[in-house]
Amino acid sequence: MIPTKLSDRFLYLDITQEAEVSKLIGEQRPEIIIHVANNADARWCEANPEKAIKLNQKATEYIVSATNSINAKLIYISSFEAIRPMNVYANTKKESEKIIAKTKEGYLILRPSVILWFSPNTTNDRPFSRLLKNLDQGTPAVYDTSRKFQPSYLGHICEVIDVSIQKKLWNEIILVAVEDLKSRYDTAKDILAPFGITVEVADKHDTLPVVKEDLSKLKKLNLPAYSYDRMIQKIIDEIKHRELFQL
C-alpha cells in the first residue's frame, strides 16, 4: 500500500487486495517475480498485528496464487528474523516463507539482515535513511553499540539474485550478509567518517542474544560474497554518486 507515487515508471496496486494482485500479474505475465513488499517496522507490527499479518503474510498468499496461475517463478526477500522468530514481524516472515515454498515452478528465498542502501522512502527511520539525514540535514549522529548483527548490502542481494537466476538455483533458502558482527555505531562510523561526520556512542543495553549465522551456502552455491570492508567502500562510493540512484 503506497500513499504517494515514487515514480511514474512503476505500476501500482494494493497487495492486500487479491483481485488487484491477480489482475496485474495476469496482465503483465512476468517469468520471475521478486516479492519485497512488506512493513519491516517491528514496532508497527507489534502495535498493529492484524494489519501486519494482512500486509506481510496474507498478501504473500495472493502473490503466490497469482504466480502459480501464470506458471512463473518467485523470489522472496525474507529476513534473518525468520530463523528464530521472536515478534509479530518475524513470525510474518517465517510464515510467508512457508507460503512461498508452495510456488510450483520454483522459488528462491533470500534472508538478509539489516539492509544498508538507498531507499525510495527517505522519510522513514531505517538505518540508511538516518545516515543520509546525518549527512544532509546535520542531524546528530548517535548510534547504539549494544546490538551486534551481520549487515547486508542491497547491491550484494541484487548480485545474488542475478547469479541465482543465471545458474537456475531454485527452491533454495540463502542467507545474504557479511561475516563480521557489527553494531549500528560501527557501520555509521565507517560510512560517515570519510564525509567528516563524527559519530557518537549510545548504549541502548540491547539484551538480545548475539548469533552469528552460517553464510556457507553462498560459497557452496558459488554465489557472490562480500567482505565488510568491500561493502562499506561500495556504499561510500554510491553516496558520493547518489544522483545515479534517484528515481
TATAWO-V402141 format. One record per residue. N is the residue number from 0. RES is the residue in one letter. PSI is psi in radians with two decimals (NA if undefined). D_CENTER is the distance of its C-alpha to the mean C-alpha in Angstrom with 2 decimals. Layout:
n=N res=RES psi=PSI d_center=D_CENTER
n=N res=RES psi=PSI d_center=D_CENTER
//
This chain:
n=0 res=M psi=1.98 d_center=16.92
n=1 res=I psi=2.07 d_center=17.10
n=2 res=P psi=-0.52 d_center=20.04
n=3 res=T psi=2.68 d_center=20.70
n=4 res=K psi=2.38 d_center=20.29
n=5 res=L psi=-0.50 d_center=18.03
n=6 res=S psi=2.44 d_center=19.83
n=7 res=D psi=-0.13 d_center=22.77
n=8 res=R psi=-0.18 d_center=21.28
n=9 res=F psi=2.67 d_center=18.99
n=10 res=L psi=2.42 d_center=20.31
n=11 res=Y psi=2.49 d_center=19.71
n=12 res=L psi=2.84 d_center=19.92
n=13 res=D psi=1.89 d_center=19.41
n=14 res=I psi=-0.14 d_center=17.46
n=15 res=T psi=-0.01 d_center=19.34
n=16 res=Q psi=1.89 d_center=22.49
n=17 res=E psi=-0.69 d_center=23.24
n=18 res=A psi=-0.70 d_center=25.86
n=19 res=E psi=-0.75 d_center=23.67
n=20 res=V psi=-0.84 d_center=21.04
n=21 res=S psi=-0.72 d_center=23.94
n=22 res=K psi=-0.85 d_center=25.75
n=23 res=L psi=-0.81 d_center=23.12
n=24 res=I psi=-0.66 d_center=21.98
n=25 res=G psi=-0.61 d_center=25.67
n=26 res=E psi=-0.74 d_center=26.68
n=27 res=Q psi=-0.58 d_center=24.13
n=28 res=R psi=1.00 d_center=24.30
n=29 res=P psi=2.72 d_center=21.49
n=30 res=E psi=-0.58 d_center=21.75
n=31 res=I psi=2.35 d_center=18.02
n=32 res=I psi=2.33 d_center=15.41
n=33 res=I psi=1.99 d_center=11.64
n=34 res=H psi=1.88 d_center=10.32
n=35 res=V psi=-0.09 d_center=7.07
n=36 res=A psi=2.18 d_center=9.25
n=37 res=N psi=2.95 d_center=9.32
n=38 res=N psi=1.94 d_center=10.34
n=39 res=A psi=0.13 d_center=8.38
n=40 res=D psi=1.82 d_center=11.59
n=41 res=A psi=-0.62 d_center=13.36
n=42 res=R psi=-0.71 d_center=16.63
n=43 res=W psi=-0.74 d_center=16.58
n=44 res=C psi=-0.70 d_center=15.97
n=45 res=E psi=-0.65 d_center=18.86
n=46 res=A psi=-0.40 d_center=21.02
n=47 res=N psi=1.10 d_center=20.38
n=48 res=P psi=-0.67 d_center=19.98
n=49 res=E psi=-0.74 d_center=21.54
n=50 res=K psi=-0.67 d_center=19.41
n=51 res=A psi=-0.77 d_center=16.20
n=52 res=I psi=-0.70 d_center=17.53
n=53 res=K psi=-0.78 d_center=18.64
n=54 res=L psi=-0.83 d_center=15.40
n=55 res=N psi=-0.46 d_center=12.83
n=56 res=Q psi=-0.96 d_center=15.38
n=57 res=K psi=-0.69 d_center=18.48
n=58 res=A psi=-0.55 d_center=16.88
n=59 res=T psi=-0.64 d_center=15.35
n=60 res=E psi=-0.75 d_center=19.03
n=61 res=Y psi=-0.71 d_center=20.07
n=62 res=I psi=-0.73 d_center=17.67
n=63 res=V psi=-0.75 d_center=18.84
n=64 res=S psi=-0.79 d_center=22.40
n=65 res=A psi=-0.65 d_center=22.29
n=66 res=T psi=-0.79 d_center=20.78
n=67 res=N psi=-0.54 d_center=23.63
n=68 res=S psi=-0.39 d_center=26.14
n=69 res=I psi=0.17 d_center=25.73
n=70 res=N psi=0.77 d_center=25.23
n=71 res=A psi=3.01 d_center=21.88
n=72 res=K psi=2.80 d_center=19.13
n=73 res=L psi=2.27 d_center=15.61
n=74 res=I psi=2.24 d_center=12.29
n=75 res=Y psi=2.24 d_center=9.75
n=76 res=I psi=1.83 d_center=6.07
n=77 res=S psi=-2.33 d_center=7.05
n=78 res=S psi=2.65 d_center=6.97
n=79 res=F psi=-0.54 d_center=9.83
n=80 res=E psi=-0.46 d_center=11.14
n=81 res=A psi=-0.28 d_center=12.40
n=82 res=I psi=-0.80 d_center=14.76
n=83 res=R psi=1.32 d_center=16.90
n=84 res=P psi=2.25 d_center=16.18
n=85 res=M psi=0.07 d_center=17.99
n=86 res=N psi=3.13 d_center=17.19
n=87 res=V psi=-0.83 d_center=16.73
n=88 res=Y psi=-0.87 d_center=12.95
n=89 res=A psi=-0.68 d_center=12.83
n=90 res=N psi=-0.64 d_center=15.66
n=91 res=T psi=-0.59 d_center=14.14
n=92 res=K psi=-0.74 d_center=11.35
n=93 res=K psi=-0.80 d_center=14.28
n=94 res=E psi=-0.61 d_center=16.53
n=95 res=S psi=-0.60 d_center=14.25
n=96 res=E psi=-0.69 d_center=14.16
n=97 res=K psi=-0.67 d_center=17.94
n=98 res=I psi=-0.75 d_center=18.08
n=99 res=I psi=-0.63 d_center=16.11
n=100 res=A psi=-0.14 d_center=18.70
n=101 res=K psi=0.06 d_center=21.33
n=102 res=T psi=2.12 d_center=20.43
n=103 res=K psi=-0.68 d_center=23.82
n=104 res=E psi=-0.13 d_center=23.40
n=105 res=G psi=2.50 d_center=20.53
n=106 res=Y psi=2.81 d_center=16.88
n=107 res=L psi=2.16 d_center=14.16
n=108 res=I psi=2.10 d_center=11.57
n=109 res=L psi=2.28 d_center=8.96
n=110 res=R psi=1.74 d_center=7.99
n=111 res=P psi=2.95 d_center=6.03
n=112 res=S psi=-2.41 d_center=7.39
n=113 res=V psi=2.09 d_center=7.25
n=114 res=I psi=2.26 d_center=5.52
n=115 res=L psi=2.13 d_center=8.69
n=116 res=W psi=3.07 d_center=9.65
n=117 res=F psi=2.48 d_center=11.22
n=118 res=S psi=2.42 d_center=10.18
n=119 res=P psi=-0.48 d_center=12.88
n=120 res=N psi=1.66 d_center=13.32
n=121 res=T psi=0.00 d_center=15.13
n=122 res=T psi=-0.15 d_center=16.79
n=123 res=N psi=3.07 d_center=14.12
n=124 res=D psi=0.50 d_center=14.24
n=125 res=R psi=2.72 d_center=10.89
n=126 res=P psi=-0.76 d_center=11.91
n=127 res=F psi=-0.60 d_center=11.93
n=128 res=S psi=-0.65 d_center=13.72
n=129 res=R psi=-0.70 d_center=16.14
n=130 res=L psi=-0.74 d_center=16.87
n=131 res=L psi=-0.62 d_center=17.78
n=132 res=K psi=-0.64 d_center=19.97
n=133 res=N psi=-0.71 d_center=21.67
n=134 res=L psi=-0.83 d_center=22.53
n=135 res=D psi=-0.57 d_center=23.51
n=136 res=Q psi=-0.07 d_center=24.97
n=137 res=G psi=0.41 d_center=26.25
n=138 res=T psi=2.62 d_center=24.64
n=139 res=P psi=2.31 d_center=25.30
n=140 res=A psi=1.54 d_center=23.00
n=141 res=V psi=2.11 d_center=23.14
n=142 res=Y psi=2.62 d_center=20.50
n=143 res=D psi=2.49 d_center=20.57
n=144 res=T psi=-0.12 d_center=21.77
n=145 res=S psi=-0.52 d_center=21.96
n=146 res=R psi=2.23 d_center=18.55
n=147 res=K psi=2.47 d_center=17.60
n=148 res=F psi=2.94 d_center=14.33
n=149 res=Q psi=1.83 d_center=13.14
n=150 res=P psi=2.66 d_center=10.84
n=151 res=S psi=2.62 d_center=8.26
n=152 res=Y psi=2.25 d_center=8.85
n=153 res=L psi=-0.64 d_center=7.35
n=154 res=G psi=-0.65 d_center=10.96
n=155 res=H psi=-0.77 d_center=11.15
n=156 res=I psi=-0.75 d_center=8.53
n=157 res=C psi=-0.70 d_center=10.64
n=158 res=E psi=-0.71 d_center=13.72
n=159 res=V psi=-0.72 d_center=13.06
n=160 res=I psi=-0.84 d_center=12.65
n=161 res=D psi=-0.85 d_center=15.80
n=162 res=V psi=-0.66 d_center=17.82
n=163 res=S psi=-0.72 d_center=17.03
n=164 res=I psi=-0.78 d_center=18.34
n=165 res=Q psi=-0.69 d_center=21.29
n=166 res=K psi=-0.03 d_center=22.12
n=167 res=K psi=0.87 d_center=21.70
n=168 res=L psi=1.66 d_center=19.69
n=169 res=W psi=2.81 d_center=19.26
n=170 res=N psi=0.77 d_center=19.13
n=171 res=E psi=2.67 d_center=17.18
n=172 res=I psi=2.11 d_center=14.52
n=173 res=I psi=2.26 d_center=13.14
n=174 res=L psi=2.35 d_center=11.48
n=175 res=V psi=1.87 d_center=9.95
n=176 res=A psi=-3.05 d_center=10.79
n=177 res=V psi=2.84 d_center=14.13
n=178 res=E psi=-0.57 d_center=17.16
n=179 res=D psi=2.46 d_center=18.15
n=180 res=L psi=2.13 d_center=17.81
n=181 res=K psi=2.78 d_center=17.45
n=182 res=S psi=2.97 d_center=17.61
n=183 res=R psi=-0.60 d_center=16.26
n=184 res=Y psi=-0.80 d_center=19.80
n=185 res=D psi=-0.88 d_center=19.69
n=186 res=T psi=-0.70 d_center=16.70
n=187 res=A psi=-0.79 d_center=18.17
n=188 res=K psi=-0.79 d_center=21.61
n=189 res=D psi=-0.54 d_center=20.83
n=190 res=I psi=-0.69 d_center=19.04
n=191 res=L psi=-0.42 d_center=21.56
n=192 res=A psi=-0.77 d_center=24.73
n=193 res=P psi=-0.27 d_center=25.43
n=194 res=F psi=0.16 d_center=25.54
n=195 res=G psi=0.33 d_center=28.08
n=196 res=I psi=2.18 d_center=26.05
n=197 res=T psi=2.31 d_center=27.09
n=198 res=V psi=2.27 d_center=24.63
n=199 res=E psi=2.71 d_center=26.25
n=200 res=V psi=2.40 d_center=25.61
n=201 res=A psi=2.50 d_center=24.92
n=202 res=D psi=1.86 d_center=25.08
n=203 res=K psi=0.08 d_center=23.55
n=204 res=H psi=0.81 d_center=24.93
n=205 res=D psi=2.18 d_center=21.83
n=206 res=T psi=0.11 d_center=23.43
n=207 res=L psi=2.45 d_center=20.57
n=208 res=P psi=2.47 d_center=21.41
n=209 res=V psi=2.13 d_center=19.88
n=210 res=V psi=2.23 d_center=18.86
n=211 res=K psi=2.00 d_center=18.24
n=212 res=E psi=2.69 d_center=16.49
n=213 res=D psi=2.03 d_center=18.09
n=214 res=L psi=0.29 d_center=16.45
n=215 res=S psi=-0.38 d_center=19.67
n=216 res=K psi=-0.49 d_center=18.52
n=217 res=L psi=-0.81 d_center=17.16
n=218 res=K psi=-0.73 d_center=20.78
n=219 res=K psi=-0.68 d_center=22.36
n=220 res=L psi=0.11 d_center=20.90
n=221 res=N psi=0.84 d_center=21.54
n=222 res=L psi=2.78 d_center=18.01
n=223 res=P psi=2.44 d_center=17.04
n=224 res=A psi=2.57 d_center=16.66
n=225 res=Y psi=2.45 d_center=16.17
n=226 res=S psi=2.85 d_center=18.22
n=227 res=Y psi=-0.78 d_center=17.27
n=228 res=D psi=-0.70 d_center=19.98
n=229 res=R psi=-0.72 d_center=18.92
n=230 res=M psi=-0.82 d_center=15.37
n=231 res=I psi=-0.76 d_center=17.06
n=232 res=Q psi=-0.69 d_center=19.64
n=233 res=K psi=-0.74 d_center=17.36
n=234 res=I psi=-0.75 d_center=15.62
n=235 res=I psi=-0.80 d_center=19.17
n=236 res=D psi=-0.68 d_center=20.48
n=237 res=E psi=-0.59 d_center=17.90
n=238 res=I psi=-0.68 d_center=18.66
n=239 res=K psi=-0.40 d_center=22.29
n=240 res=H psi=0.75 d_center=21.79
n=241 res=R psi=-0.33 d_center=19.31
n=242 res=E psi=-0.38 d_center=21.57
n=243 res=L psi=-0.27 d_center=20.29
n=244 res=F psi=0.15 d_center=16.84
n=245 res=Q psi=2.46 d_center=18.29
n=246 res=L psi=NA d_center=18.30
//
